[in-house]
Structures are given as C-alpha cells and as structure tokens.
Amino acid sequence: MFEDAVARHQRVALLYSGGLESSLLLHLAEPYRDNVTIYNVRTGAEFPHMIDFMDRKLSGWDHKVVTSDLTDFFLSEGIPSRVVPVEHISFIGLAAKRPHIAPWTRCCGRHRGDVGWEAIRADGIGCAIGGRCASDGNNLAPLEQPGIECVEPLWHLSRENVMDAVHALGVEIPDHYWDEISSSLDCSICPARLTPHRRAWMAQRYPDHLAAAEALHSAVRQAVNAALDGA
C-alpha cells in the first residue's frame, strides 16, 4: 500500500503520534523515506517522555511538528469529558452553566485531527497514510478527507496483529507500553482518560501532570453530580 501510494502521488503524508500503530508505520515507511513527509501534531500537553521519543524518532525525516492550543477550547467550549451535562454545553448560549464541558471526541478532533489535516492540505499533499484499525471500537469506518486520499494499511489488523508485527520487526515503541498502557497517551491533562490504571501509572511517573488532570476531572464530576441532583 505504501508503494502504490508513492507511485501514484510521489509525495505522501504520514500521520505520526508516537504510538504503537504509527511507530509501526514509520518503520514500514523507511524504504520510501524520500517520498514521505511526517506530520506530528502536538497540543503542548504531551508527556515529557513522549516528546523525547518523538523528537528522536523524527530525526532525519522530512517532518513537520504541527501545534495546537488547548487553552481557547477549554475556555470557550469546555473541559473534555466522557459524560456531558446538557446545562454545561457552551453552544446552548448564555444559559450554559460554568464550567463549560464538551465531549472529549470534539476536543481530540479539533486539536489532534483537524490541525493535522489542515497542514497536509495546505502543503498540497494529496495522500495521507494513517494507522487506524477497525478493531478499535472508535473507528467505525475508514477516514475520508476532502481532497486527500486516506490510506490505512493497518485497517484490517487487530491490536494483537500490530503488536506481533512490532515484535517481529524489532520496532521501537515508547516505554510505557511495557507498563501495559496501551495507547499513545495523548494529552497528559485530559480528564476523560483517567482510568484507574492510568492514574496509578501517572502517580508514579508524573504526579504533577496527574494533579492537573485530577483538578479538571473534579470540576466535571461536581457538575455531573449537580446535574443528577437537579441542582
């Protein structure tokens, strides 16, 4: 699929987060290095070890680090959450209660998705390779982007298939995967991702980041409880 995309487009983009799937794709892209531009989106809230890992792996590649800012979103649309009380949704207008709360998917889409696609489109690249898998419950269909052909070589693979390939090919991945944290971690302060396992891991390695995430999580929890009580 890499070879076909390069043959048809000459220059292709590769979306890179530093996670398991994109690390495998970066390895597979090596034979086509001269035809690939890497796009790495950062919100400014990445874990320090991920920044170090991504900087090191991107060295020598034609790449762009695309930045976004969470601050305006938090102030205007709200704190990302898996549970959103209607009264706290900003788009209902002046009646919306504070703190504003927004679906976490909207925050991720805005800051980790949209800005990357905008950068690729602005550079005139007509094909992008991504690491989505259908086995991830959040991926209901292959991506479609106006003016960009989306190629997903891993779409039909399970997470176990991807990990097997990583082992077989000797692909380097971030060390937190060996602590059984099964994602690229994304934003360190995200309150929507605070599973018990992630909390315990952060308490050991990044207590300051955990405190910031817990403060946001507490604000969401109070709003949800108040909504349930009719307050």
N, C-alpha and C positions, 0 to 999 in steps of 0.2 A: 504493500500500500504506500509506503514511503517512496519507493522507486517510481511507481505510477504517478504519484502526486508531483514529484520533482520533474518527471519527464513532461508533464502537461503544463506545469506552471513555472518552471525554472526556479522561482523563489517561493518558499513556503514558510509559514509561521508555525512555531511550536509553542503551545501554552504550557508554562512550567511553574509549578507551585513548590517544588522540592519534595513533594510527597511520593508515595510508593509508585503509583502509575506513571507520573511524569518523570520520575527517575529512570524507570524502565524505558520510556520513550526517548529520553535524552541519550541513553546508551544505544538504542536502536538507530538513532539519527546520526551516529558517528560517521558512517560511510558517506553521508550526504551533507557533511558539515559546511561545505562551501555554498550550499543552496538553502540553508536553514537560518532563519532569524528567530532567536528565542525571546519570548515576551514573558516577563516575570512581574506580576502585579503585587504591590506592597501597600498596606494601609498605614504603616507606621506603628502597628501594634503586634508585629511578629515577635516570636520568642527569640532571644539572642542566639541560641544555638542554631536556629533555622536560618537566620541571616548569615551567620558564618558559613554554614553548609552551602547555601545557595550561591553566595559570592564565590566560594571556592570552585563549585561545580561549573559555574558560568564562565570562569576564566578561560580565555582563548576562543570562546564562541562569539559570533556576531549576536549581540543581545541588547535588549532594552529593558531597563527597570522602569515600570510604569507605576506612578504613585497616585494614591487617593487619600482623602482626608475624612476620617470618621466624625470629626467634631461637628460639622454643619448638619450631618444626618441626625446625630444624637439630639441636637438642639431643635431641629425643625420637625423631623419625623418621629424620633423617639429611640428608646433603648430596644435593641433587638431581643426578641423573646419567642419561645415556643407557644406561649399562651398569651393572648392579647385581649384585655378587657375592652369592649367596644367604646366605653366612655373615654378611653385614653388614646384613641386613634386620632392622629392630628388632622386627617382630612375631613372630619365631621365639622371642623370650623372652630369658632371661638368657644363653643361649648365643651370642647375637648378638655379633659382634666389633665393636670400635670402629676407625675411626669408623663410625657408622651411615650407610647410604647408601640413598636412596629414589629411585624413578622420578621423573624431572623432571615428568611429567604430573600426578603426585599433588601435588607442591608447587604447580604452577601452578593446578591445580583448587582447591586449598584457599585460596590467597591471592589469586588474581586472578578466580576464578569464584564460589566458594561465598559469599564475603562480600558480593559484589555482589548476588547473587540473594536472600540473606537480607535485605539492606537494602531491596530493592524490595518483597519480600513483607511486611516489617514496616510499610512505608508504605501498604500496601493497594492497590498499583497492580497491575492485572490483565493488563497487556500490556507487553511489553518488545521493543524493536527493537534488533537486533544486526547486526553486519557480517560474519558468517561467509560464506564462499564454498565451494561444493562442490569447486572446483578445488584448494583447499588439501588436501593429502593427509591431514591430521589430522582433517578434518571429514567423517566418514562418513555423517552424517545430520543433518537439522535438529535443533536443540536442543529438548528437552522439559523443562518445569519444572512441578511440581505447582502448580496454582492460577494459573499465569501463561501467557498466550498468547504464544508466541515468534514474532515476525515478522522475517523475514530477507530484506529487499529485494534483497540482492546475491547471493543463493544461487546463481543460475544464471549469474553472471558470472565470467569468468576474471580473473586479476590484470591482464592487458593491458587488458581491458574497463574495469576500475576506474581504471587509470592514464589511459586515454584520456578517461574522464569527468572525472577530476581536472583534466586539461589543458584540456579543452573548457569547463569551468565556472569555471576560474580558482581552484580550491580551494587554499588554503594548506596545505602539509604540512610536517612537520619537515625541517630542512635536511639531515639525514643521508641522506635518500632520494636526494639528488643525489650522494651519495658511494657510491651503489649498495648501501646497507644496506637490505634490502627488508623490514624488519619494524619494529614499534613499539619494539623493543629490550628492553622489559620490564625485568627486574632487571639492574642493572649487574654484580652479583657472581655471576651464575649460571654455574657451571662447565659446565653442559650445553650452553651456547650458544657456546662458544669455538671458532668456526670460524677458520681461518687469516685470512680477510678481516676478521672482527670483531676478532681480536687486533691486526692491523696498524692498523686504524682506532682502536681504543682506545689503542694505544701512542702515537699522535699526539695524541689529544684528551683522554684520561682515563687516564694512566699509573697513578695511584693506584687507581682502580677496577679496572684490569687486574691489578694486583698482588694485590688481594684475591681476585679470581676465579681467578687462577692458583694461589694457595695452596690453595683448595678443590679445584681441578682436580688438583693434585699429590697431595693426600690420597686422592682417588678413584683416580687412576692407580696409586698404590702398592698400594692394597687390591686392585684388579683384577689387577695383576701377581702379587701374592702368591697370590691365589686360583687363577690359571692354573698357578702353580708348585706348588700343593698345600701352600703354607705355612700 
